[in-house]
């Protein structure tokens, strides 16, 4: 009797965990949330830029929404980049230190990682929308600036 209860509890935990993965991560539960997150990030970035105009900080370069490759390629849908004052999603890690940490974490330099990611999530994201060599160079430059802040 005890073993069947233990099996039931373990099966329930595994089932709920897999259900969460399928629903929230793999199926990206809703595109509307991503759009809302990007809109919120745009609003927050505009607010930060307004604050930056009032308080001059020579170390931080303001990047408009049109110029930033991280926004145009949708990176901030999942990631924030605090080094560039870009608020984004919380699904992925902050990319402020990615320039210096990717090689140690994934075994290849950032530029190579963006061509062929070693993480399962990024492989599916970039595999669905590959980056050109020029876009990779722009992203690397932006993340280098973020790391220097």
C-alpha positions as CSV (number, residue, x, y, z in Angstrom):
1,X,0.0,0.0,0.0
2,X,2.8,2.4,0.9
3,X,4.7,1.8,-2.3
4,X,1.6,2.5,-4.4
5,X,1.1,5.9,-2.6
6,X,4.8,6.7,-3.1
7,X,4.5,5.8,-6.8
8,X,1.4,8.0,-7.1
9,X,3.1,11.0,-5.5
10,X,6.3,10.6,-7.6
11,X,4.2,10.2,-10.8
12,X,2.1,13.3,-9.9
13,X,5.2,15.4,-9.4
14,X,6.8,14.2,-12.6
15,X,3.5,14.7,-14.5
16,X,3.1,18.3,-13.2
17,X,6.7,19.1,-14.0
18,X,6.5,17.8,-17.5
19,X,3.1,19.6,-18.0
20,X,4.7,22.8,-16.9
21,X,7.6,22.3,-19.4
22,X,5.4,21.5,-22.3
23,X,2.9,24.2,-21.6
24,X,5.1,27.1,-20.5
25,X,8.5,26.5,-22.1
26,X,8.2,24.3,-25.2
27,X,4.9,25.7,-26.5
28,X,5.7,29.2,-25.3
29,X,2.3,29.3,-23.7
30,X,1.1,32.4,-25.6
31,X,2.4,34.8,-28.1
32,X,0.3,37.5,-26.6
33,X,2.5,37.4,-23.5
34,X,5.6,37.9,-25.6
35,X,4.1,40.8,-27.4
36,X,3.0,42.4,-24.1
37,X,6.5,41.8,-22.6
38,X,8.1,43.5,-25.7
39,X,5.6,46.4,-25.4
40,X,6.3,46.7,-21.7
41,X,10.0,46.6,-22.4
42,X,9.7,49.3,-25.0
43,X,7.7,51.5,-22.5
44,X,10.2,50.8,-19.7
45,X,13.1,51.6,-22.1
46,X,11.5,54.9,-23.1
47,X,11.0,55.8,-19.4
48,X,14.6,55.0,-18.7
49,X,15.8,57.1,-21.6
50,X,13.7,60.0,-20.3
51,X,15.3,59.6,-16.9
52,X,18.8,59.4,-18.5
53,X,18.1,62.7,-20.3
54,X,17.5,64.4,-16.9
55,X,20.5,62.8,-15.2
56,X,23.5,62.7,-17.4
57,X,25.6,59.5,-17.2
58,X,28.5,59.6,-19.6
59,X,29.3,55.9,-19.1
60,X,25.9,54.6,-20.4
61,X,25.1,55.0,-24.1
62,X,21.4,55.4,-24.8
63,X,20.3,53.2,-27.7
64,X,16.9,54.0,-29.3
65,X,14.5,51.2,-30.0
66,X,15.1,51.3,-33.8
67,X,18.9,51.0,-33.5
68,X,19.2,48.2,-31.0
69,X,19.7,44.8,-32.6
70,X,18.7,43.0,-29.4
71,X,15.2,44.5,-29.6
72,X,14.8,44.1,-33.3
73,X,15.7,40.4,-33.2
74,X,13.5,39.8,-30.2
75,X,16.2,38.9,-27.7
76,X,14.6,41.0,-24.9
77,X,11.4,39.0,-25.2
78,X,13.2,36.6,-22.9
79,X,16.3,38.4,-21.7
80,X,17.1,41.7,-20.0
81,X,20.3,43.6,-20.5
82,X,20.9,45.7,-17.5
83,X,24.2,47.0,-18.8
84,X,22.4,48.7,-21.6
85,X,19.3,49.6,-19.5
86,X,17.1,47.2,-21.5
87,X,14.4,45.7,-19.5
88,X,13.1,42.5,-21.0
89,X,11.7,39.1,-20.2
90,X,12.7,37.0,-17.2
91,X,12.7,33.6,-18.9
92,X,16.3,33.9,-19.9
93,X,19.3,35.2,-17.9
94,X,20.4,38.8,-18.0
95,X,22.8,39.2,-21.0
96,X,25.0,42.0,-19.5
97,X,27.8,39.6,-18.8
98,X,27.2,37.2,-21.7
99,X,30.2,38.6,-23.7
100,X,32.6,37.4,-21.1
101,X,30.8,34.4,-19.7
102,X,29.4,32.4,-22.7
103,X,32.7,30.7,-23.6
104,X,33.2,29.4,-20.0
105,X,29.6,28.3,-19.8
106,X,29.1,26.8,-23.3
107,X,32.6,26.0,-24.4
108,X,32.7,28.3,-27.4
109,X,33.1,32.1,-27.9
110,X,29.9,34.2,-28.1
111,X,30.1,34.6,-31.9
112,X,30.3,30.9,-32.4
113,X,27.5,30.3,-29.8
114,X,25.2,32.6,-31.8
115,X,25.9,30.6,-35.0
116,X,25.4,27.2,-33.3
117,X,24.0,27.4,-29.8
118,X,24.8,24.5,-27.4
119,X,21.8,25.0,-25.2
120,X,18.5,23.3,-26.2
121,X,16.4,26.4,-25.8
122,X,18.6,28.7,-27.8
123,X,19.2,26.0,-30.4
124,X,15.4,26.0,-31.1
125,X,15.1,29.8,-31.0
126,X,18.0,30.5,-33.3
127,X,17.3,27.4,-35.5
128,X,13.9,28.9,-36.2
129,X,15.3,32.3,-37.1
130,X,19.0,32.1,-37.9
131,X,21.1,35.2,-37.6
132,X,23.2,36.6,-40.4
133,X,26.9,37.2,-39.9
134,X,26.2,41.0,-39.7
135,X,23.5,40.5,-37.1
136,X,25.8,38.3,-35.0
137,X,28.5,41.0,-35.2
138,X,26.0,43.7,-34.1
139,X,24.8,41.5,-31.2
140,X,28.4,40.8,-30.1
141,X,29.2,44.5,-30.1
142,X,26.1,45.4,-28.1
143,X,26.9,42.7,-25.5
144,X,30.5,43.9,-25.4
145,X,29.2,47.4,-24.5
146,X,26.9,45.9,-21.9
147,X,29.8,44.0,-20.3
148,X,31.9,47.1,-20.1
149,X,29.3,49.1,-18.2
